[in-house]
Amino acid sequence: MNARRIVHLALVGLLVLSVAVACKPDPPAPPAPEVEPTPPAPRPEPTRDVTPPPPQEPEMDPRQKALSGELIGANDYAHANGLLGDVYFAFDSSALDQAARTRLAQNADFLKGDDGQAFIVTLEGHCDERGTNAYNLALGESRANAALDYLVSLGLEASRFRTQSYGEERPVCEESTESCWQRNRRAYFRLTGRR
């Protein structure tokens, strides 16, 4: 019985030892590192709007203002009363047909007369939307030059005229139809100055 008692005592001892280890307090946690207090963030300086003011358009000379207003009125009057009219062209062409020559002669009559002889004129060449931009710009220039050449043949001074091509960029009609395209293939007369 002795062996039995020794086993029993060993088991009780082992049990006591287990309980003692389990009940042992946890070791203290290491101290937290000291955190230095952060200084308060500096206050931002009030922002100043350093955006430059928008550029002002140069003041127009009163004579330029008067001329600009006069030109707008003269253009409106001349076009509304049929004194200046558009010259139309066939597709992909700068050739002048009989209707174009007739219109150019009427425009020349106005530009030779008392009301029109003092003006400088820009002949604007236009195209329909078909073709590349580069092609249409070249064709528009060709149309403006064809109108200019005919006006010079009627006795007007070439120095009174400027030419400008807009290609397809300024259509008067935006539908993709033949009747609309015909209206866009034109040379337009714009009074742009006094001589």
C-alpha positions, 0 to 999 in steps of 0.5 A: 500500500505504500506504493499506492500511497506514494503515487497518491501523494505524488498526484496531490503534489503535482496538483498543488504545484499546478494550482500554484503555477496557475495562480501566480500573478502575471508579470507586470507589463513593461512600462509604456514608452514616454510620449513627448507631447506634440507642440500645437500646429502653427497657425496658418497665416491668412492667405492673400489672394495673389491672383492677378486681375483679369487682363483688361481689353485695351481701350478702343480709340473713340475713332475705332469705336465709331468706325467699328459701329459704322462698319457693322451698320454698313454691312447690315445695310448693304446685305439687307438691301441687296447691294452686296450679296454672296457668290455661289459655287458648284461642288468642288469648284472655284469657277464662276458661272453666269449667276456668280458673274452677275452677282459680282457685277452688282457688288462691283456697282455698289463698291464703285458708287458713292456709298461703297467706294470708300470701303475696304472689303474682305472676301471670305471663301467658304465651303460645305462640310465635305472634304478635309479641313486643309482641302476646304481651306485651300478651296475657300481661298481659291473661291475668294481669289476667283471673286477678287480676280473678276472684280479687278477685271471689272475695274476695281482696285485689288488694293481695296480687297483682302481674302480670307478662307474659312473652309467649312468652319462658318456654315450658314446652314448645318444640315447635311443636304444638297440644298444646304451644302449649296448655300455654304459654297460661297464667297461672302463680302464683308466691309472691314475698313475705310480707305 
